[in-house]
């Protein structure tokens, strides 16, 4: 079983196989019941709400879209 996160390894493939990486991560989360544990630890009186709109409401994609998308996915 892969260890997640992978630390201390300098072997980064030039062309990673994303489906297998995804399976490894999902397997790790499933083995640790990560999602349900996060729900159990969340205080019942503090609902987490994130309002997300259209991806590019103000025109073509640019660097600012990457930052907000990154924060949206990492913060929760």
ABEGO torsion letter per residue (X at the ends): XBBOBBBGBABBBABBBAAAAAAAAAAAAAAAGAAAAAAAABBAABBBBBBBBBABAAEBBBAAAAAAAAAAAAAX
